[in-house]
């Protein structure tokens, strides 16, 4: 019997002995008088066994069967390995038709020795930051470098743009590493779907912020210049915790998306992008929250703004006299216009689009251009000749070949005579005997070494330079120094 049942047994015995009334017994047991009379009647009929609960020893009707337990454990170890308990319960309900709660699933897996792969650190005292009131006021962007195709797969980057007000993923894409071009594509996809946000919350990566050394002023990057042209304010975080919204979404993707990619059989980045689109849609429906205000802060892009001319690489160049502009390995020929026949000496902007196409812009106007004709030296190199070594000996003709050949022979003979002269000058100096001072120093160094002193201690004791001490320690006898007089000279 339990402690509560033993207490009730004592109260009922006192009630039968007329030591207390029904009301007093009901108060002590914490039940109603009607239930006290039922307990008393059952006790008189069955004895102490009537005080035990009627379901004791019975198998619960809602217990999970052993077959179901074995199947869940098998799926958790094989097909859905690596999924946390919450995500695993959703996958079982969606793909296997097994409706099992997270608490029950966790109890089954823990008893089987399958703990959740998601480890949680002990909670600290934190203060929640208020979300932005409207959708589109602040978008947090960041990259997550992870093995998205499994532990044995390659590492590559997932770029995320998360709305601060709703927690929804506004845009996401896979790429090999964090770079300006893929961030341009991320922002372009977000603008096409929703519009232009008011502000972006980023870290201090070199794509977003240029931090020079030596106290030099910071220069705008290509990305910050493009955001300034779109009217988007950039806010730089000083720690990962300040942009925890996108960091938390990245952690959720690392936990759930990896399993989804493995189930879908994705082996390349292109396969992962197909699975990512469906995963984002389900993620936003599952984890998105409504904004406090119904207004949307996303703004449509202005009609006079060409998005491709903003989200690009813009570099300033000076036009040469022949109206050409060099950019990277290309040379563009500027064509004359009706209002301006030449642009020689003018500063123009060379725009490299996301597709690699080059465009020249001057004072907001596009200048018609085309690939410039190659220079003569380039053409000669294409034909197999070098501009520095022409095939006809600088065009002197055949009658000068003998003269040039004789000059070459004279230069070769002069070079050989110079080599012989240098070899004769290289005469090894004759060694000489060590001086008494050198012998005394050598003996003092080795005596200090026998006493167990270090090189620094020997240097301090003898006053000999550290390099000389090392040389003396390596020598078995006082070293002989080269003579200042050359061999064969007096």
Phi and psi in degrees as a GROMACS rama.xvg file:
@    title "Ramachandran Plot"
@    xaxis  label "Phi"
@    yaxis  label "Psi"
@TYPE xy
-80.735  170.41  UNK-2
-64.7275  -36.4049  UNK-3
-67.2701  -39.5317  UNK-4
-68.3788  -36.805  UNK-5
-65.6748  -36.8588  UNK-6
-65.4469  -41.9617  UNK-7
-64.6828  -35.805  UNK-8
-63.0876  -41.1903  UNK-9
-65.3745  -40.3192  UNK-10
-66.1948  -43.0875  UNK-11
-66.3633  -36.3677  UNK-12
-64.4366  -40.5977  UNK-13
-66.1874  -33.9888  UNK-14
-67.8676  -40.0691  UNK-15
-68.8647  -28.3361  UNK-16
-85.0047  5.87523  UNK-17
62.7815  31.0409  UNK-18
-84.9217  -15.703  UNK-19
-151.058  167.302  UNK-20
-94.55  174.678  UNK-21
-62.3813  -43.519  UNK-22
-62.3436  -42.743  UNK-23
-65.2397  -40.016  UNK-24
-66.1406  -40.8056  UNK-25
-63.4241  -37.8727  UNK-26
-66.3687  -42.5053  UNK-27
-66.7877  -37.2679  UNK-28
-83.2614  -13.476  UNK-29
75.7755  28.1978  UNK-30
-126.568  175.144  UNK-31
-78.0276  164.769  UNK-32
-66.1478  -33.7975  UNK-33
-64.6058  -43.2841  UNK-34
-69.3757  -31.8119  UNK-35
-63.8  -39.701  UNK-36
-66.0399  -36.6995  UNK-37
-64.9695  -42.4895  UNK-38
-64.114  -38.4027  UNK-39
-66.6708  -41.6345  UNK-40
-65.0234  -42.313  UNK-41
-66.4517  -35.7266  UNK-42
-66.3415  -39.1234  UNK-43
-66.5639  -32.3445  UNK-44
-85.6875  -45.5269  UNK-45
-110.166  -11.4369  UNK-46
85.7264  -153.454  UNK-47
-67.0123  -23.3754  UNK-48
-64.6042  -20.2066  UNK-49
-71.2933  -18.3532  UNK-50
-79.6007  -16.9516  UNK-51
-73.7574  149.404  UNK-52
-66.9107  145.581  UNK-53
-68.9584  -23.5175  UNK-54
-89.2069  2.31782  UNK-55
-66.6025  128.764  UNK-56
87.0973  -8.51729  UNK-57
-88.8701  152.085  UNK-58
-82.1095  126.077  UNK-59
-60.0447  145.834  UNK-60
-73.6116  -24.5327  UNK-61
-100.975  17.4162  UNK-62
-73.4723  146.464  UNK-63
-75.3845  130.911  UNK-64
-69.29  159.185  UNK-65
-64.5117  -34.3466  UNK-66
-62.9214  -42.5186  UNK-67
-66.6323  -40.0726  UNK-68
-61.1427  -45.6398  UNK-69
-63.5511  -38.8776  UNK-70
-67.9201  -41.8025  UNK-71
-64.089  -43.7503  UNK-72
-64.1901  -39.8065  UNK-73
-64.4232  -43.3907  UNK-74
-66.5976  -36.399  UNK-75
-67.9895  -26.9974  UNK-76
-88.5024  -24.3306  UNK-77
-109.652  -81.49  UNK-78
-70.2046  -39.7691  UNK-79
-108.344  31.8915  UNK-80
-67.1613  140.724  UNK-81
93.8347  -11.4224  UNK-82
-83.3047  140.193  UNK-83
-73.2799  171.809  UNK-84
-65.3401  -40.1718  UNK-85
-66.795  -46.5646  UNK-86
-66.9378  -34.9915  UNK-87
-65.3032  -39.1537  UNK-88
-63.7984  -36.4404  UNK-89
-69.3878  -39.7999  UNK-90
-66.5207  -39.4  UNK-91
-64.5989  -38.4299  UNK-92
-70.4231  -34.6242  UNK-93
-83.8201  -42.368  UNK-94
-101.946  -28.9066  UNK-95
-109.078  -9.71613  UNK-96
71.4289  21.6408  UNK-97
-101.122  110.224  UNK-98
-94.941  98.9533  UNK-99
-135.147  137.109  UNK-100
-71.9178  159.915  UNK-101
-66.3245  -38.6727  UNK-102
-65.973  -44.3557  UNK-103
-64.5445  -42.1278  UNK-104
-62.4823  -41.8372  UNK-105
-64.1879  -41.4441  UNK-106
-64.4068  -39.0722  UNK-107
-66.5649  -45.1001  UNK-108
-70.9621  -37.6536  UNK-109
-66.3636  -40.07  UNK-110
-64.8327  -28.349  UNK-111
-86.9785  1.11766  UNK-112
85.0481  16.2424  UNK-113
-107.418  91.3072  UNK-114
-80.9302  162.682  UNK-115
-70.1333  134.896  UNK-116
-69.2412  -14.1316  UNK-117
-84.3357  108.338  UNK-118
-94.8655  136.468  UNK-119
-111.495  135.278  UNK-120
-80.2824  157.973  UNK-121
-60.7608  138.274  UNK-122
-68.7331  143.046  UNK-123
-112.719  162.415  UNK-124
-73.3956  120.547  UNK-125
-131.771  159.803  UNK-126
-118.336  127.489  UNK-127
-71.5433  134.588  UNK-128
-85.9887  135.362  UNK-129
-65.4481  132.734  UNK-130
-68.1746  159.098  UNK-131
-65.66  144.295  UNK-132
-70.8622  -30.2488  UNK-133
-120.041  147.996  UNK-134
-70.5092  131.191  UNK-135
97.153  -3.21685  UNK-136
-74.2813  -35.7748  UNK-137
-145.23  128.854  UNK-138
-123.006  126.287  UNK-139
-95.6895  130.18  UNK-140
-124.634  144.984  UNK-141
-166.53  167.983  UNK-142
-118.81  147.329  UNK-143
-125.721  112.948  UNK-144
-92.1809  116.809  UNK-145
-156.35  162.921  UNK-146
-86.1891  86.1379  UNK-147
-74.378  -21.3447  UNK-148
-99.5608  17.8684  UNK-149
113.583  171.13  UNK-150
-64.7415  -29.1397  UNK-151
-95.7199  5.36745  UNK-152
-91.4697  174.066  UNK-153
-76.3908  159.651  UNK-154
-93.0662  132.354  UNK-155
-150.049  178.716  UNK-156
-103.546  141.485  UNK-157
-114.831  116.358  UNK-158
-91.8939  132.75  UNK-159
-127.357  142.325  UNK-160
-127.103  112.866  UNK-161
-117.506  129.015  UNK-162
-74.5155  132.484  UNK-163
-73.161  -31.5373  UNK-164
-75.7694  -37.9063  UNK-165
-109.686  -17.4792  UNK-166
75.0007  8.87097  UNK-167
-83.8926  150.832  UNK-168
-82.2791  110.599  UNK-169
-76.4016  -29.962  UNK-170
-165.22  150.256  UNK-171
-157.197  150.191  UNK-172
-159.514  152.587  UNK-173
-96.1629  143.272  UNK-174
-153.298  172.417  UNK-175
-75.5137  -38.3646  UNK-176
-157.477  166.993  UNK-177
-70.3674  121.594  UNK-178
-151.082  164.983  UNK-179
-65.6559  -39.7247  UNK-180
-60.5181  -46.4463  UNK-181
-70.4344  -30.7279  UNK-182
-69.0676  -35.0681  UNK-183
-60.0514  -44.5933  UNK-184
-64.6063  -36.0143  UNK-185
-62.9217  -47.4878  UNK-186
-66.9306  -38.0455  UNK-187
-62.3395  -42.8365  UNK-188
-64.5674  -37.4574  UNK-189
-67.1368  -41.8556  UNK-190
-66.5055  -38.4328  UNK-191
-64.298  -33.9438  UNK-192
-84.8974  -44.064  UNK-193
-117.109  -43.7374  UNK-194
133.374  -168.286  UNK-195
-91.55  121.027  UNK-196
-76.2739  169.041  UNK-197
-79.0222  -41.7162  UNK-198
-144.748  154.6  UNK-199
-118.637  136.134  UNK-200
-109.337  113.719  UNK-201
-131.435  170.481  UNK-202
-86.7873  -169.224  UNK-203
-101.112  38.9443  UNK-204
-65.5883  154.037  UNK-205
-63.9642  -19.4389  UNK-206
-66.0671  -36.9861  UNK-207
-95.5085  -35.09  UNK-208
-140.97  130.934  UNK-209
-96.2649  118.971  UNK-210
-115.873  93.4944  UNK-211
-76.6628  161.688  UNK-212
-94.6114  172.344  UNK-213
71.8733  21.3356  UNK-214
71.2592  16.2341  UNK-215
-74.8263  153.689  UNK-216
-68.7839  147.916  UNK-217
-78.3622  136.122  UNK-218
-104.391  147.005  UNK-219
-68.2392  141.956  UNK-220
-85.152  172.389  UNK-221
-61.0366  -38.4613  UNK-222
-69.9353  -46.0715  UNK-223
-65.2998  -34.6997  UNK-224
-64.1441  -41.537  UNK-225
-66.2008  -40.4674  UNK-226
-66.042  -34.6763  UNK-227
-66.1115  -37.5581  UNK-228
-66.2925  -31.0528  UNK-229
-85.3791  -5.35972  UNK-230
78.638  24.0352  UNK-231
-98.4481  124.869  UNK-232
-81.045  136.576  UNK-233
-106.094  127.657  UNK-234
-114.371  127.169  UNK-235
-102.582  126.945  UNK-236
-82.5268  144.94  UNK-237
-94.9118  -10.0789  UNK-238
-155.063  157.941  UNK-239
-63.7462  -26.8886  UNK-240
-67.5804  -27.1023  UNK-241
-72.3003  -22.8513  UNK-242
-113.545  50.6863  UNK-243
-67.1113  -20.9066  UNK-244
-61.1054  -51.144  UNK-245
-74.4225  -30.8654  UNK-246
-64.6555  -40.0378  UNK-247
-68.5472  -39.5798  UNK-248
-64.1207  -39.3052  UNK-249
-62.7503  -39.2409  UNK-250
-65.1532  -38.2842  UNK-251
-65.8991  -39.5637  UNK-252
-66.0801  -40.179  UNK-253
-63.1581  -27.1986  UNK-254
-86.567  -44.1139  UNK-255
-97.1293  -38.011  UNK-256
-68.9284  -32.0694  UNK-257
-61.2654  -42.5699  UNK-258
-66.5611  -40.5337  UNK-259
-63.0156  -40.6129  UNK-260
-66.5627  -36.9933  UNK-261
-69.2673  -39.3285  UNK-262
-65.0112  -38.3956  UNK-263
-76.1794  -9.67572  UNK-264
75.9675  28.6451  UNK-265
-73.015  132.261  UNK-266
-123.567  -11.6142  UNK-267
-131.318  170.427  UNK-268
-65.1354  -36.0983  UNK-269
-63.5025  -42.0864  UNK-270
-64.3736  -38.2646  UNK-271
-65.2724  -34.1586  UNK-272
-66.2814  -34.7937  UNK-273
-66.3288  -43.4237  UNK-274
-68.8947  -32.4983  UNK-275
-62.5109  -38.9673  UNK-276
-61.2169  -46.6978  UNK-277
-69.116  -35.2212  UNK-278
-67.0364  -39.0575  UNK-279
-63.224  -41.7476  UNK-280
-60.7263  -46.1373  UNK-281
-70.6234  -33.4688  UNK-282
-64.7233  -44.1553  UNK-283
-64.6231  -37.5334  UNK-284
-68.9927  -32.2796  UNK-285
-83.436  -41.8445  UNK-286
-113.704  -6.08605  UNK-287
-70.072  143.874  UNK-288
-119.56  150.794  UNK-289
-73.9923  145.12  UNK-290
-73.2501  156.958  UNK-291
-66.4593  -35.7465  UNK-292
-110.793  140.762  UNK-293
-74.394  -16.4753  UNK-294
-68.3376  148.861  UNK-295
-108.589  127.11  UNK-296
-89.4771  -5.96899  UNK-297
-63.6455  131.557  UNK-298
-108.161  140.253  UNK-299
-69.3255  147.194  UNK-300
-68.9063  142.767  UNK-301
-63.3199  147.447  UNK-302
-65.8441  -31.8751  UNK-303
-82.6596  -3.33265  UNK-304
-94.5646  124.992  UNK-305
-95.1047  113.483  UNK-306
-63.2636  -34.2498  UNK-307
-68.7925  -26.185  UNK-308
-86.4442  -8.46341  UNK-309
-98.2724  -49.3838  UNK-310
-84.9622  73.8393  UNK-311
-154.013  176.724  UNK-312
-96.1745  119.543  UNK-313
-115.548  124.513  UNK-314
-133.252  140.351  UNK-315
-89.7642  132.541  UNK-316
-134.157  156.893  UNK-317
-103.493  133.334  UNK-318
-76.0749  134.089  UNK-319
-76.6719  176.3  UNK-320
-65.8705  -30.8903  UNK-321
-88.5752  19.6119  UNK-322
59.3402  43.2944  UNK-323
-119.122  153.309  UNK-324
-130.307  127.387  UNK-325
-96.9795  133.857  UNK-326
-143.479  117.58  UNK-327
57.9129  -122.633  UNK-328
-100.523  12.8873  UNK-329
-114.534  152.491  UNK-330
-126.962  121.054  UNK-331
-103.109  134.289  UNK-332
-97.3041  118.591  UNK-333
-81.5691  131.69  UNK-334
-91.3826  144.688  UNK-335
-68.7035  147.034  UNK-336
-110.632  174.095  UNK-337
-71.8379  -31.9611  UNK-338
-92.1857  -19.6855  UNK-339
-145.852  112.774  UNK-340
-75.2752  -27.358  UNK-341
-140.117  149.324  UNK-342
-119.696  18.7714  UNK-343
-60.1316  130.149  UNK-344
84.3062  -6.64969  UNK-345
-84.5774  152.097  UNK-346
-91.3575  123.77  UNK-347
-124.976  164.494  UNK-348
-107.442  128.317  UNK-349
-98.3741  121.208  UNK-350
-105.411  121.156  UNK-351
-103.912  110.382  UNK-352
-71.288  170.928  UNK-353
-65.7286  -20.1233  UNK-354
-92.8432  4.67724  UNK-355
88.1176  -1.22519  UNK-356
-75.4005  138.388  UNK-357
-100.827  136.681  UNK-358
-136.147  142.31  UNK-359
-108.374  132.324  UNK-360
-128.797  138.731  UNK-361
-136.572  116.206  UNK-362
54.4294  43.8607  UNK-363
80.6667  -1.22561  UNK-364
-112.03  139.615  UNK-365
-78.2339  129.233  UNK-366
-96.8412  126.758  UNK-367
-61.5567  136.221  UNK-368
-147.839  165.175  UNK-369
-152.042  169.655  UNK-370
-66.9268  127.711  UNK-371
-72.4461  147.938  UNK-372
-61.5733  148.459  UNK-373
-71.507  151.26  UNK-374
-73.0622  160.952  UNK-375
-59.7881  -40.4171  UNK-376
-64.699  -32.7002  UNK-377
-67.5898  -40.9528  UNK-378
-64.8228  -38.6887  UNK-379
-64.23  -36.705  UNK-380
-66.1374  -33.3172  UNK-381
-67.3741  -35.6426  UNK-382
-80.4425  1.40533  UNK-383
100.79  3.3572  UNK-384
-110.074  150.935  UNK-385
-104.517  141.699  UNK-386
-68.9372  -17.939  UNK-387
-94.4612  -12.2789  UNK-388
-139.815  80.2367  UNK-389
-64.9954  155.255  UNK-390
-73.1203  -19.6153  UNK-391
-108.033  33.1352  UNK-392
52.5365  59.1109  UNK-393
60.6053  23.4714  UNK-394
73.6488  22.2383  UNK-395
-77.3136  -22.8403  UNK-396
95.243  171.869  UNK-397
-70.573  -32.3177  UNK-398
-68.7668  -14.3798  UNK-399
-96.0451  -1.08611  UNK-400
-63.1295  -40.688  UNK-401
-64.6406  -41.5546  UNK-402
-61.6305  -45.7169  UNK-403
-65.2882  -36.4099  UNK-404
-65.7465  -40.5685  UNK-405
-65.657  -39.0312  UNK-406
-61.7106  -39.8558  UNK-407
-64.7  -38.5311  UNK-408
-66.2976  -40.2869  UNK-409
-63.8226  -41.2897  UNK-410
-65.196  -36.9824  UNK-411
-66.8284  -41.3506  UNK-412
-65.5789  -39.819  UNK-413
-63.7566  -38.8506  UNK-414
-66.61  -39.5717  UNK-415
-65.9061  -39.7025  UNK-416
-63.4171  -37.6689  UNK-417
-64.5069  -39.4996  UNK-418
-65.0884  -43.5062  UNK-419
-62.4483  -41.6752  UNK-420
-62.201  -41.1262  UNK-421
-67.0281  -35.638  UNK-422
-68.4184  -35.7837  UNK-423
-68.7099  -30.3759  UNK-424
-72.5144  -20.9335  UNK-425
-82.177  85.7765  UNK-426
-114.195  128.074  UNK-427
-69.546  136.176  UNK-428
-69.7865  148.663  UNK-429
-79.9685  135.676  UNK-430
-73.621  160.523  UNK-431
-130.755  164.097  UNK-432
-72.4297  150.317  UNK-433
-67.186  148.577  UNK-434
-78.7041  162.009  UNK-435
-58.2352  -35.3059  UNK-436
-64.2024  -41.4968  UNK-437
-65.6966  -38.7764  UNK-438
-63.8482  -42.2625  UNK-439
-63.6998  -42.7862  UNK-440
-65.4982  -41.6602  UNK-441
-61.2387  -43.4978  UNK-442
-65.3841  -39.8173  UNK-443
-65.6222  -39.0655  UNK-444
-64.7646  -44.6698  UNK-445
-71.3704  -31.7166  UNK-446
-65.686  -40.3775  UNK-447
-66.4714  -33.7063  UNK-448
-66.3765  -38.9724  UNK-449
-64.8564  -26.4538  UNK-450
-80.1919  -2.04168  UNK-451
88.9201  15.2196  UNK-452
-75.7961  150.304  UNK-453
-80.8213  175.427  UNK-454
-62.9541  -39.1736  UNK-455
-65.5434  -40.6823  UNK-456
-66.1678  -38.4539  UNK-457
-64.5705  -39.479  UNK-458
-62.3906  -43.8905  UNK-459
-66.8963  -37.2399  UNK-460
-76.5743  -43.8027  UNK-461
-91.0941  -20.0394  UNK-462
77.8983  10.751  UNK-463
-88.2259  144.495  UNK-464
-62.4878  150.198  UNK-465
-60.1798  -40.6755  UNK-466
-65.5718  -41.4271  UNK-467
-65.0969  -36.857  UNK-468
-61.1679  -44.7179  UNK-469
-61.2399  -41.0377  UNK-470
-65.3268  -40.0656  UNK-471
-68.5169  -35.5489  UNK-472
-68.6379  -30.1526  UNK-473
-78.5781  -22.9582  UNK-474
-86.9351  136.652  UNK-475
-81.7696  -16.7848  UNK-476
-142.443  164.511  UNK-477
-54.5269  124.87  UNK-478
-66.6456  146.226  UNK-479
-93.1947  133.448  UNK-480
-97.7324  148.68  UNK-481
-70.8161  146.624  UNK-482
-75.1847  150.064  UNK-483
-75.6714  -16.997  UNK-484
-93.0565  139.68  UNK-485
-78.1875  154.291  UNK-486
-65.41  137.831  UNK-487
85.246  3.08718  UNK-488
-123.187  151.389  UNK-489
